[in-house]
Amino acid sequence: MTLYTPLSEHDIFPREEAGKVVYHQHKHCPVKCVDGGDGRKQILQVLSTDPLHYMDPELQPGQWLDS
């Protein structure tokens, strides 16, 4: 069965996250992150409507942000 939806597959089929999920504002871009516990956050998803945020290599999923 094919499901056509604008939702992310993770919204439909949620998975367990390794750490606490936090929402963070980095360079005026909202991102969904996992808190590493040591002041660092790993980006899970970019939550922006600006296409340029998706082209920024510092804002790609999997990147670490230092707070």
All heavy atoms as TSV, in Angstrom:
chain	resi	resn	atom	element	x	y	z
A	1	MET	N	N	0.842	-1.168	0.000
A	1	MET	CA	C	0.000	0.000	0.000
A	1	MET	C	C	0.889	1.234	0.000
A	1	MET	O	O	1.860	1.317	0.741
A	1	MET	CB	C	-0.885	0.004	1.246
A	1	MET	CG	C	-1.751	1.246	1.322
A	1	MET	SD	S	-2.998	1.152	2.592
A	1	MET	CE	C	-2.149	1.871	3.957
A	2	THR	N	N	0.570	2.201	-0.824
A	2	THR	CA	C	1.307	3.448	-0.892
A	2	THR	C	C	0.517	4.520	-0.180
A	2	THR	O	O	-0.678	4.670	-0.397
A	2	THR	CB	C	1.531	3.865	-2.356
A	2	THR	OG1	O	2.200	2.796	-3.024
A	2	THR	CG2	C	2.353	5.119	-2.443
A	3	LEU	N	N	1.205	5.267	0.667
A	3	LEU	CA	C	0.571	6.335	1.432
A	3	LEU	C	C	1.145	7.662	0.955
A	3	LEU	O	O	2.330	7.919	1.104
A	3	LEU	CB	C	0.845	6.138	2.925
A	3	LEU	CG	C	0.270	7.164	3.876
A	3	LEU	CD1	C	-1.259	7.150	3.813
A	3	LEU	CD2	C	0.722	6.876	5.290
A	4	TYR	N	N	0.297	8.505	0.350
A	4	TYR	CA	C	0.724	9.811	-0.110
A	4	TYR	C	C	0.336	10.837	0.939
A	4	TYR	O	O	-0.846	11.023	1.226
A	4	TYR	CB	C	0.049	10.155	-1.441
A	4	TYR	CG	C	0.483	9.244	-2.556
A	4	TYR	CD1	C	-0.282	8.167	-2.937
A	4	TYR	CD2	C	1.688	9.470	-3.213
A	4	TYR	CE1	C	0.127	7.322	-3.961
A	4	TYR	CE2	C	2.101	8.634	-4.227
A	4	TYR	CZ	C	1.317	7.567	-4.597
A	4	TYR	OH	O	1.728	6.748	-5.599
A	5	THR	N	N	1.328	11.495	1.537
A	5	THR	CA	C	1.068	12.441	2.606
A	5	THR	C	C	2.208	13.452	2.674
A	5	THR	O	O	3.345	13.122	2.339
A	5	THR	CB	C	0.921	11.717	3.957
A	5	THR	OG1	O	0.717	12.696	4.979
A	5	THR	CG2	C	2.115	10.884	4.292
A	6	PRO	N	N	1.929	14.679	3.110
A	6	PRO	CA	C	3.013	15.652	3.291
A	6	PRO	C	C	3.772	15.446	4.601
A	6	PRO	O	O	4.756	16.118	4.857
A	6	PRO	CB	C	2.278	16.990	3.293
A	6	PRO	CG	C	0.925	16.674	3.808
A	6	PRO	CD	C	0.621	15.291	3.296
A	7	LEU	N	N	3.338	14.502	5.417
A	7	LEU	CA	C	3.995	14.252	6.697
A	7	LEU	C	C	5.279	13.454	6.506
A	7	LEU	O	O	5.408	12.669	5.566
A	7	LEU	CB	C	3.068	13.481	7.633
A	7	LEU	CG	C	1.766	14.162	8.018
A	7	LEU	CD1	C	0.912	13.214	8.837
A	7	LEU	CD2	C	2.037	15.431	8.784
A	8	SER	N	N	6.195	13.654	7.430
A	8	SER	CA	C	7.427	12.870	7.439
A	8	SER	C	C	7.097	11.430	7.821
A	8	SER	O	O	6.158	11.172	8.570
A	8	SER	CB	C	8.390	13.468	8.464
A	8	SER	OG	O	9.427	12.581	8.751
A	9	GLU	N	N	7.884	10.490	7.333
A	9	GLU	CA	C	7.649	9.084	7.692
A	9	GLU	C	C	7.801	8.866	9.194
A	9	GLU	O	O	7.180	7.986	9.764
A	9	GLU	CB	C	8.601	8.164	6.939
A	9	GLU	CG	C	10.039	8.296	7.363
A	9	GLU	CD	C	10.964	7.373	6.606
A	9	GLU	OE1	O	11.210	7.652	5.425
A	9	GLU	OE2	O	11.424	6.382	7.198
A	10	HIS	N	N	8.606	9.703	9.847
A	10	HIS	CA	C	8.815	9.564	11.284
A	10	HIS	C	C	7.627	10.107	12.091
A	10	HIS	O	O	7.458	9.732	13.246
A	10	HIS	CB	C	10.107	10.253	11.702
A	10	HIS	CG	C	11.290	9.745	10.929
A	10	HIS	ND1	N	11.744	8.449	11.021
A	10	HIS	CD2	C	12.085	10.353	10.030
A	10	HIS	CE1	C	12.776	8.284	10.212
A	10	HIS	NE2	N	12.994	9.432	9.597
A	11	ASP	N	N	6.828	10.981	11.477
A	11	ASP	CA	C	5.600	11.424	12.132
A	11	ASP	C	C	4.553	10.316	12.106
A	11	ASP	O	O	3.755	10.176	13.020
A	11	ASP	CB	C	5.034	12.676	11.452
A	11	ASP	CG	C	5.914	13.894	11.660
A	11	ASP	OD1	O	6.631	13.929	12.675
A	11	ASP	OD2	O	5.871	14.808	10.814
A	12	ILE	N	N	4.568	9.536	11.053
A	12	ILE	CA	C	3.610	8.440	10.918
A	12	ILE	C	C	4.078	7.216	11.707
A	12	ILE	O	O	3.294	6.572	12.393
A	12	ILE	CB	C	3.431	8.076	9.428
A	12	ILE	CG1	C	2.868	9.286	8.684
A	12	ILE	CG2	C	2.513	6.868	9.268
A	12	ILE	CD1	C	2.914	9.143	7.183
A	13	PHE	N	N	5.368	6.910	11.602
A	13	PHE	CA	C	5.951	5.763	12.292
A	13	PHE	C	C	7.052	6.268	13.230
A	13	PHE	O	O	8.232	6.216	12.895
A	13	PHE	CB	C	6.554	4.771	11.286
A	13	PHE	CG	C	5.603	4.335	10.220
A	13	PHE	CD1	C	5.752	4.779	8.916
A	13	PHE	CD2	C	4.546	3.488	10.512
A	13	PHE	CE1	C	4.878	4.385	7.922
A	13	PHE	CE2	C	3.667	3.088	9.528
A	13	PHE	CZ	C	3.826	3.540	8.232
A	14	PRO	N	N	6.699	6.763	14.411
A	14	PRO	CA	C	7.718	7.328	15.304
A	14	PRO	C	C	8.704	6.265	15.777
A	14	PRO	O	O	8.355	5.102	15.944
A	14	PRO	CB	C	6.915	7.889	16.471
A	14	PRO	CG	C	5.592	7.239	16.405
A	14	PRO	CD	C	5.370	6.794	14.997
A	15	ARG	N	N	9.936	6.688	15.958
A	15	ARG	CA	C	10.964	5.782	16.446
A	15	ARG	C	C	11.465	6.298	17.788
A	15	ARG	O	O	11.324	7.464	18.113
A	15	ARG	CB	C	12.117	5.681	15.457
A	15	ARG	CG	C	12.787	7.010	15.196
A	15	ARG	CD	C	13.912	6.877	14.208
A	15	ARG	NE	N	14.529	8.193	14.079
A	15	ARG	CZ	C	15.023	8.681	12.998
A	15	ARG	NH1	N	14.984	7.965	11.907
A	15	ARG	NH2	N	15.568	9.876	12.964
A	16	GLU	N	N	12.091	5.417	18.530
A	16	GLU	CA	C	12.642	5.799	19.827
A	16	GLU	C	C	13.922	6.599	19.613
A	16	GLU	O	O	14.792	6.193	18.851
A	16	GLU	CB	C	12.951	4.546	20.655
A	16	GLU	CG	C	11.722	3.809	21.119
A	16	GLU	CD	C	10.922	4.606	22.136
A	16	GLU	OE1	O	11.528	5.277	22.993
A	16	GLU	OE2	O	9.694	4.563	22.053
A	17	GLU	N	N	14.029	7.719	20.266
A	17	GLU	CA	C	15.222	8.550	20.177
A	17	GLU	C	C	16.201	8.136	21.269
A	17	GLU	O	O	15.812	7.699	22.341
A	17	GLU	CB	C	14.852	10.023	20.332
A	17	GLU	CG	C	13.849	10.529	19.310
A	17	GLU	CD	C	14.372	10.490	17.878
A	17	GLU	OE1	O	15.591	10.434	17.674
A	17	GLU	OE2	O	13.545	10.490	16.969
A	18	ALA	N	N	17.478	8.299	21.003
A	18	ALA	CA	C	18.516	7.896	21.947
A	18	ALA	C	C	18.590	8.828	23.147
A	18	ALA	O	O	18.958	8.418	24.230
A	18	ALA	CB	C	19.862	7.850	21.234
A	19	GLY	N	N	18.248	10.096	22.971
A	19	GLY	CA	C	18.321	11.079	24.047
A	19	GLY	C	C	17.063	11.920	24.087
A	19	GLY	O	O	16.068	11.620	23.441
A	20	LYS	N	N	17.138	12.997	24.832
A	20	LYS	CA	C	15.996	13.888	24.966
A	20	LYS	C	C	15.896	14.781	23.729
A	20	LYS	O	O	16.878	15.398	23.319
A	20	LYS	CB	C	16.175	14.742	26.220
A	20	LYS	CG	C	15.057	15.699	26.454
A	20	LYS	CD	C	15.304	16.511	27.701
A	20	LYS	CE	C	14.204	17.561	27.827
A	20	LYS	NZ	N	14.508	18.498	28.892
A	21	VAL	N	N	14.717	14.851	23.124
A	21	VAL	CA	C	14.499	15.684	21.944
A	21	VAL	C	C	14.221	17.111	22.407
A	21	VAL	O	O	13.382	17.347	23.271
A	21	VAL	CB	C	13.321	15.152	21.100
A	21	VAL	CG1	C	13.022	16.088	19.942
A	21	VAL	CG2	C	13.629	13.756	20.586
A	22	VAL	N	N	14.962	18.063	21.831
A	22	VAL	CA	C	14.787	19.477	22.138
A	22	VAL	C	C	14.662	20.254	20.835
A	22	VAL	O	O	15.129	19.809	19.785
A	22	VAL	CB	C	15.955	20.040	22.976
A	22	VAL	CG1	C	16.009	19.392	24.343
A	22	VAL	CG2	C	17.273	19.873	22.270
A	23	TYR	N	N	14.007	21.394	20.916
A	23	TYR	CA	C	13.885	22.293	19.769
A	23	TYR	C	C	14.790	23.481	20.032
A	23	TYR	O	O	14.783	24.061	21.109
A	23	TYR	CB	C	12.434	22.705	19.566
A	23	TYR	CG	C	11.579	21.525	19.185
A	23	TYR	CD1	C	10.936	20.775	20.149
A	23	TYR	CD2	C	11.457	21.132	17.858
A	23	TYR	CE1	C	10.177	19.666	19.811
A	23	TYR	CE2	C	10.703	20.030	17.507
A	23	TYR	CZ	C	10.062	19.309	18.487
A	23	TYR	OH	O	9.322	18.215	18.134
A	24	HIS	N	N	15.608	23.834	19.041
A	24	HIS	CA	C	16.653	24.826	19.220
A	24	HIS	C	C	16.613	25.803	18.050
A	24	HIS	O	O	16.254	25.422	16.931
A	24	HIS	CB	C	18.005	24.092	19.278
A	24	HIS	CG	C	19.186	24.968	19.456
A	24	HIS	ND1	N	19.455	25.624	20.625
A	24	HIS	CD2	C	20.199	25.289	18.609
A	24	HIS	CE1	C	20.577	26.319	20.490
A	24	HIS	NE2	N	21.038	26.125	19.278
A	25	GLN	N	N	16.976	27.037	18.292
A	25	GLN	CA	C	17.066	28.063	17.250
A	25	GLN	C	C	18.553	28.295	16.976
A	25	GLN	O	O	19.288	28.724	17.860
A	25	GLN	CB	C	16.400	29.345	17.745
A	25	GLN	CG	C	16.213	30.390	16.698
A	25	GLN	CD	C	14.936	30.213	15.911
A	25	GLN	OE1	O	14.191	29.281	16.107
A	25	GLN	NE2	N	14.682	31.102	15.001
A	26	HIS	N	N	19.009	27.984	15.772
A	26	HIS	CA	C	20.416	28.154	15.404
A	26	HIS	C	C	20.481	28.976	14.124
A	26	HIS	O	O	19.914	28.576	13.103
A	26	HIS	CB	C	21.077	26.791	15.196
A	26	HIS	CG	C	22.527	26.872	14.877
A	26	HIS	ND1	N	23.470	27.220	15.807
A	26	HIS	CD2	C	23.198	26.663	13.725
A	26	HIS	CE1	C	24.662	27.211	15.247
A	26	HIS	NE2	N	24.520	26.873	13.980
A	27	LYS	N	N	21.155	30.119	14.175
A	27	LYS	CA	C	21.251	31.024	13.019
A	27	LYS	C	C	19.867	31.386	12.486
A	27	LYS	O	O	19.622	31.342	11.285
A	27	LYS	CB	C	22.074	30.399	11.899
A	27	LYS	CG	C	23.531	30.228	12.204
A	27	LYS	CD	C	24.232	29.732	10.953
A	27	LYS	CE	C	25.716	29.654	11.148
A	27	LYS	NZ	N	26.386	29.208	9.930
A	28	HIS	N	N	18.953	31.693	13.364
A	28	HIS	CA	C	17.572	32.058	13.015
A	28	HIS	C	C	16.843	30.932	12.281
A	28	HIS	O	O	15.946	31.178	11.486
A	28	HIS	CB	C	17.523	33.347	12.191
A	28	HIS	CG	C	18.183	34.496	12.866
A	28	HIS	ND1	N	17.657	35.088	13.984
A	28	HIS	CD2	C	19.337	35.155	12.605
A	28	HIS	CE1	C	18.439	36.064	14.378
A	28	HIS	NE2	N	19.485	36.120	13.557
A	29	CYS	N	N	17.254	29.712	12.523
A	29	CYS	CA	C	16.623	28.546	11.903
A	29	CYS	C	C	16.199	27.568	12.999
A	29	CYS	O	O	17.031	27.123	13.785
A	29	CYS	CB	C	17.600	27.862	10.953
A	29	CYS	SG	S	16.952	26.354	10.237
A	30	PRO	N	N	14.913	27.222	13.061
A	30	PRO	CA	C	14.481	26.236	14.056
A	30	PRO	C	C	14.888	24.826	13.631
A	30	PRO	O	O	14.724	24.438	12.479
A	30	PRO	CB	C	12.963	26.391	14.069
A	30	PRO	CG	C	12.622	26.956	12.733
A	30	PRO	CD	C	13.803	27.753	12.289
A	31	VAL	N	N	15.456	24.087	14.583
A	31	VAL	CA	C	15.870	22.714	14.320
A	31	VAL	C	C	15.426	21.813	15.465
A	31	VAL	O	O	15.324	22.240	16.608
A	31	VAL	CB	C	17.406	22.595	14.121
A	31	VAL	CG1	C	17.851	23.227	12.838
A	31	VAL	CG2	C	18.164	23.180	15.288
A	32	LYS	N	N	15.168	20.566	15.131
A	32	LYS	CA	C	14.841	19.539	16.117
A	32	LYS	C	C	16.123	18.768	16.373
A	32	LYS	O	O	16.770	18.291	15.434
A	32	LYS	CB	C	13.758	18.624	15.547
A	32	LYS	CG	C	13.325	17.517	16.453
A	32	LYS	CD	C	12.234	16.703	15.751
A	32	LYS	CE	C	11.857	15.484	16.509
A	32	LYS	NZ	N	10.855	14.678	15.769
A	33	CYS	N	N	16.511	18.668	17.661
A	33	CYS	CA	C	17.803	18.076	18.022
A	33	CYS	C	C	17.646	17.036	19.122
A	33	CYS	O	O	16.656	17.015	19.837
A	33	CYS	CB	C	18.751	19.151	18.543
A	33	CYS	SG	S	19.073	20.487	17.403
A	34	VAL	N	N	18.682	16.220	19.258
A	34	VAL	CA	C	18.820	15.330	20.402
A	34	VAL	C	C	19.878	15.962	21.296
A	34	VAL	O	O	20.973	16.298	20.833
A	34	VAL	CB	C	19.278	13.918	19.975
A	34	VAL	CG1	C	19.610	13.076	21.188
A	34	VAL	CG2	C	18.222	13.246	19.146
A	35	ASP	N	N	19.540	16.150	22.569
A	35	ASP	CA	C	20.472	16.738	23.525
A	35	ASP	C	C	21.494	15.689	23.928
A	35	ASP	O	O	21.142	14.626	24.437
A	35	ASP	CB	C	19.705	17.245	24.745
A	35	ASP	CG	C	20.559	18.077	25.675
A	35	ASP	OD1	O	21.756	18.241	25.393
A	35	ASP	OD2	O	20.015	18.564	26.676
A	36	GLY	N	N	22.776	15.987	23.698
A	36	GLY	CA	C	23.847	15.054	24.019
A	36	GLY	C	C	24.197	15.014	25.490
A	36	GLY	O	O	24.932	14.156	25.932
A	37	GLY	N	N	23.662	15.964	26.271
A	37	GLY	CA	C	23.920	15.977	27.700
A	37	GLY	C	C	25.183	16.711	28.099
A	37	GLY	O	O	25.369	17.043	29.248
A	38	ASP	N	N	26.061	16.980	27.147
A	38	ASP	CA	C	27.307	17.681	27.450
A	38	ASP	C	C	27.323	19.082	26.846
A	38	ASP	O	O	28.378	19.646	26.603
A	38	ASP	CB	C	28.501	16.871	26.960
A	38	ASP	CG	C	28.435	16.571	25.474
A	38	ASP	OD1	O	27.409	16.887	24.839
A	38	ASP	OD2	O	29.410	16.020	24.933
A	39	GLY	N	N	26.141	19.633	26.587
A	39	GLY	CA	C	26.046	20.958	25.983
A	39	GLY	C	C	26.018	20.927	24.472
A	39	GLY	O	O	25.881	21.950	23.826
A	40	ARG	N	N	26.125	19.742	23.901
A	40	ARG	CA	C	26.084	19.597	22.445
A	40	ARG	C	C	24.734	19.026	22.037
A	40	ARG	O	O	24.126	18.263	22.767
A	40	ARG	CB	C	27.204	18.681	21.967
A	40	ARG	CG	C	28.580	19.246	22.271
A	40	ARG	CD	C	29.668	18.297	21.875
A	40	ARG	NE	N	29.686	18.152	20.420
A	40	ARG	CZ	C	30.166	17.092	19.789
A	40	ARG	NH1	N	30.664	16.093	20.473
A	40	ARG	NH2	N	30.155	17.026	18.476
A	41	LYS	N	N	24.288	19.415	20.851
A	41	LYS	CA	C	23.032	18.919	20.306
A	41	LYS	C	C	23.278	18.397	18.899
A	41	LYS	O	O	23.998	19.003	18.121
A	41	LYS	CB	C	21.999	20.042	20.272
A	41	LYS	CG	C	21.625	20.573	21.631
A	41	LYS	CD	C	20.748	21.802	21.493
A	41	LYS	CE	C	20.407	22.386	22.822
A	41	LYS	NZ	N	21.538	22.928	23.546
A	42	GLN	N	N	22.642	17.265	18.567
A	42	GLN	CA	C	22.761	16.707	17.222
A	42	GLN	C	C	21.461	16.970	16.482
A	42	GLN	O	O	20.373	16.664	16.970
A	42	GLN	CB	C	23.038	15.214	17.274
A	42	GLN	CG	C	23.301	14.630	15.904
A	42	GLN	CD	C	23.670	13.173	15.963
A	42	GLN	OE1	O	23.307	12.462	16.887
A	42	GLN	NE2	N	24.402	12.709	14.957
A	43	ILE	N	N	21.573	17.529	15.283
A	43	ILE	CA	C	20.393	17.887	14.493
A	43	ILE	C	C	19.708	16.631	13.966
A	43	ILE	O	O	20.338	15.763	13.375
A	43	ILE	CB	C	20.774	18.804	13.316
A	43	ILE	CG1	C	21.348	20.115	13.835
A	43	ILE	CG2	C	19.568	19.067	12.426
A	43	ILE	CD1	C	21.849	21.042	12.750
A	44	LEU	N	N	18.389	16.566	14.198
A	44	LEU	CA	C	17.570	15.498	13.636
A	44	LEU	C	C	16.824	15.980	12.403
A	44	LEU	O	O	16.692	15.252	11.423
A	44	LEU	CB	C	16.550	15.006	14.659
A	44	LEU	CG	C	17.074	14.289	15.877
A	44	LEU	CD1	C	15.931	13.978	16.830
A	44	LEU	CD2	C	17.773	13.011	15.470
A	45	GLN	N	N	16.309	17.215	12.485
A	45	GLN	CA	C	15.461	17.715	11.416
A	45	GLN	C	C	15.494	19.229	11.392
A	45	GLN	O	O	15.482	19.876	12.439
A	45	GLN	CB	C	14.027	17.227	11.643
A	45	GLN	CG	C	13.048	17.610	10.584
A	45	GLN	CD	C	11.658	17.053	10.878
A	45	GLN	OE1	O	11.407	16.509	11.938
A	45	GLN	NE2	N	10.764	17.194	9.943
A	46	VAL	N	N	15.539	19.815	10.209
A	46	VAL	CA	C	15.442	21.264	10.036
A	46	VAL	C	C	13.961	21.601	9.910
A	46	VAL	O	O	13.240	20.975	9.129
A	46	VAL	CB	C	16.222	21.726	8.786
A	46	VAL	CG1	C	16.053	23.209	8.554
A	46	VAL	CG2	C	17.691	21.374	8.914
A	47	LEU	N	N	13.493	22.577	10.681
A	47	LEU	CA	C	12.076	22.942	10.710
A	47	LEU	C	C	11.887	24.360	10.190
A	47	LEU	O	O	11.345	25.209	10.873
A	47	LEU	CB	C	11.549	22.845	12.150
A	47	LEU	CG	C	11.733	21.500	12.832
A	47	LEU	CD1	C	11.392	21.603	14.302
A	47	LEU	CD2	C	10.888	20.451	12.149
A	48	SER	N	N	12.307	24.618	8.988
A	48	SER	CA	C	12.283	25.959	8.429
A	48	SER	C	C	11.482	25.996	7.136
A	48	SER	O	O	11.353	24.989	6.444
A	48	SER	CB	C	13.716	26.423	8.155
A	48	SER	OG	O	13.726	27.687	7.549
A	49	THR	N	N	10.983	27.187	6.821
A	49	THR	CA	C	10.311	27.381	5.536
A	49	THR	C	C	11.221	28.088	4.540
A	49	THR	O	O	10.824	28.323	3.413
A	49	THR	CB	C	9.021	28.202	5.718
A	49	THR	OG1	O	9.348	29.444	6.347
A	49	THR	CG2	C	8.006	27.452	6.556
A	50	ASP	N	N	12.441	28.406	4.964
A	50	ASP	CA	C	13.407	29.080	4.101
A	50	ASP	C	C	14.266	28.024	3.386
A	50	ASP	O	O	15.004	27.271	4.037
A	50	ASP	CB	C	14.303	29.990	4.944
A	50	ASP	CG	C	15.259	30.813	4.115
A	50	ASP	OD1	O	15.357	30.595	2.886
A	50	ASP	OD2	O	15.925	31.692	4.693
A	51	PRO	N	N	14.202	27.961	2.061
A	51	PRO	CA	C	14.981	26.950	1.330
A	51	PRO	C	C	16.491	27.069	1.534
A	51	PRO	O	O	17.207	26.077	1.459
A	51	PRO	CB	C	14.627	27.191	-0.134
A	51	PRO	CG	C	13.380	27.976	-0.124
A	51	PRO	CD	C	13.358	28.741	1.165
A	52	LEU	N	N	16.987	28.262	1.828
A	52	LEU	CA	C	18.433	28.428	2.030
A	52	LEU	C	C	18.930	27.712	3.280
A	52	LEU	O	O	20.090	27.304	3.332
A	52	LEU	CB	C	18.786	29.916	2.096
A	52	LEU	CG	C	18.590	30.692	0.793
A	52	LEU	CD1	C	18.900	32.163	0.997
A	52	LEU	CD2	C	19.443	30.108	-0.309
A	53	HIS	N	N	18.085	27.527	4.272
A	53	HIS	CA	C	18.490	26.801	5.472
A	53	HIS	C	C	18.810	25.340	5.142
A	53	HIS	O	O	19.680	24.737	5.761
A	53	HIS	CB	C	17.409	26.860	6.544
A	53	HIS	CG	C	17.303	28.204	7.184
A	53	HIS	ND1	N	16.129	28.677	7.700
A	53	HIS	CD2	C	18.220	29.186	7.383
A	53	HIS	CE1	C	16.324	29.876	8.199
A	53	HIS	NE2	N	17.599	30.203	8.009
A	54	TYR	N	N	18.127	24.780	4.174
A	54	TYR	CA	C	18.358	23.376	3.807
A	54	TYR	C	C	19.660	23.204	3.009
A	54	TYR	O	O	20.166	22.094	2.896
A	54	TYR	CB	C	17.174	22.831	3.009
A	54	TYR	CG	C	15.930	22.720	3.855
A	54	TYR	CD1	C	15.043	23.774	3.948
A	54	TYR	CD2	C	15.673	21.576	4.589
A	54	TYR	CE1	C	13.910	23.683	4.755
A	54	TYR	CE2	C	14.557	21.469	5.387
A	54	TYR	CZ	C	13.682	22.535	5.468
A	54	TYR	OH	O	12.578	22.435	6.262
A	55	MET	N	N	20.191	24.298	2.476
A	55	MET	CA	C	21.436	24.248	1.711
A	55	MET	C	C	22.658	24.521	2.590
A	55	MET	O	O	23.780	24.312	2.155
A	55	MET	CB	C	21.392	25.275	0.567
A	55	MET	CG	C	20.262	25.043	-0.410
A	55	MET	SD	S	20.304	23.443	-1.197
A	55	MET	CE	C	21.757	23.596	-2.187
A	56	ASP	N	N	22.453	24.963	3.824
A	56	ASP	CA	C	23.550	25.283	4.735
A	56	ASP	C	C	24.160	23.984	5.270
A	56	ASP	O	O	23.477	23.208	5.936
A	56	ASP	CB	C	23.034	26.146	5.881
A	56	ASP	CG	C	24.126	26.668	6.794
A	56	ASP	OD1	O	25.270	26.190	6.689
A	56	ASP	OD2	O	23.829	27.546	7.613
A	57	PRO	N	N	25.452	23.728	5.016
A	57	PRO	CA	C	26.061	22.474	5.483
A	57	PRO	C	C	26.121	22.351	7.004
A	57	PRO	O	O	26.200	21.245	7.527
A	57	PRO	CB	C	27.465	22.489	4.884
A	57	PRO	CG	C	27.674	23.843	4.329
A	57	PRO	CD	C	26.364	24.530	4.234
A	58	GLU	N	N	26.051	23.463	7.737
A	58	GLU	CA	C	26.068	23.407	9.201
A	58	GLU	C	C	24.720	22.984	9.779
A	58	GLU	O	O	24.641	22.657	10.957
A	58	GLU	CB	C	26.434	24.778	9.776
A	58	GLU	CG	C	27.851	25.195	9.499
A	58	GLU	CD	C	28.169	26.533	10.125
A	58	GLU	OE1	O	27.457	26.951	11.058
A	58	GLU	OE2	O	29.139	27.165	9.676
A	59	LEU	N	N	23.683	22.991	8.973
A	59	LEU	CA	C	22.338	22.673	9.451
A	59	LEU	C	C	21.813	21.342	8.933
A	59	LEU	O	O	20.613	21.102	8.937
A	59	LEU	CB	C	21.364	23.797	9.059
A	59	LEU	CG	C	21.632	25.152	9.706
A	59	LEU	CD1	C	20.696	26.200	9.132
A	59	LEU	CD2	C	21.479	25.073	11.208
A	60	GLN	N	N	22.684	20.468	8.479
A	60	GLN	CA	C	22.248	19.182	7.947
A	60	GLN	C	C	22.012	18.178	9.074
A	60	GLN	O	O	22.710	18.201	10.083
A	60	GLN	CB	C	23.288	18.635	6.975
A	60	GLN	CG	C	23.504	19.519	5.766
A	60	GLN	CD	C	22.242	19.753	4.983
A	60	GLN	OE1	O	21.538	18.806	4.649
A	60	GLN	NE2	N	21.927	21.003	4.702
A	61	PRO	N	N	21.015	17.299	8.948
A	61	PRO	CA	C	20.794	16.269	9.961
A	61	PRO	C	C	22.055	15.440	10.201
A	61	PRO	O	O	22.771	15.088	9.277
A	61	PRO	CB	C	19.677	15.412	9.349
A	61	PRO	CG	C	18.951	16.350	8.458
A	61	PRO	CD	C	20.016	17.254	7.890
A	62	GLY	N	N	22.327	15.205	11.480
A	62	GLY	CA	C	23.511	14.471	11.882
A	62	GLY	C	C	24.633	15.374	12.352
A	62	GLY	O	O	25.558	14.913	13.030
A	63	GLN	N	N	24.577	16.661	12.007
A	63	GLN	CA	C	25.606	17.613	12.444
A	63	GLN	C	C	25.449	17.918	13.931
A	63	GLN	O	O	24.345	17.901	14.464
A	63	GLN	CB	C	25.509	18.928	11.655
A	63	GLN	CG	C	25.828	18.787	10.204
A	63	GLN	CD	C	27.287	18.439	9.960
A	63	GLN	OE1	O	28.179	18.871	10.675
A	63	GLN	NE2	N	27.518	17.601	8.963
A	64	TRP	N	N	26.554	18.216	14.586
A	64	TRP	CA	C	26.556	18.565	16.008
A	64	TRP	C	C	26.637	20.069	16.174
A	64	TRP	O	O	27.421	20.721	15.480
A	64	TRP	CB	C	27.716	17.903	16.725
A	64	TRP	CG	C	27.525	16.433	16.896
A	64	TRP	CD1	C	27.945	15.460	16.050
A	64	TRP	CD2	C	26.853	15.783	17.956
A	64	TRP	NE1	N	27.566	14.225	16.528
A	64	TRP	CE2	C	26.905	14.396	17.719
A	64	TRP	CE3	C	26.208	16.237	19.112
A	64	TRP	CZ2	C	26.334	13.465	18.558
A	64	TRP	CZ3	C	25.648	15.303	19.963
A	64	TRP	CH2	C	25.705	13.934	19.686
A	65	LEU	N	N	25.830	20.609	17.069
A	65	LEU	CA	C	25.859	22.033	17.403
A	65	LEU	C	C	26.457	22.185	18.796
A	65	LEU	O	O	26.082	21.454	19.710
A	65	LEU	CB	C	24.445	22.621	17.400
A	65	LEU	CG	C	23.653	22.497	16.110
A	65	LEU	CD1	C	22.237	23.003	16.326
A	65	LEU	CD2	C	24.323	23.278	15.008
A	66	ASP	N	N	27.372	23.110	18.951
A	66	ASP	CA	C	27.942	23.419	20.263
A	66	ASP	C	C	27.175	24.596	20.841
A	66	ASP	O	O	27.016	25.612	20.184
A	66	ASP	CB	C	29.423	23.752	20.161
A	66	ASP	CG	C	30.242	22.575	19.699
A	66	ASP	OD1	O	29.946	21.458	20.156
A	66	ASP	OD2	O	31.150	22.759	18.878
A	67	SER	N	N	26.696	24.453	22.065
A	67	SER	CA	C	25.952	25.547	22.693
A	67	SER	C	C	26.824	26.319	23.631
A	67	SER	O	O	27.666	25.857	24.281
A	67	SER	CB	C	24.760	24.999	23.464
A	67	SER	OG	O	23.873	24.390	22.561
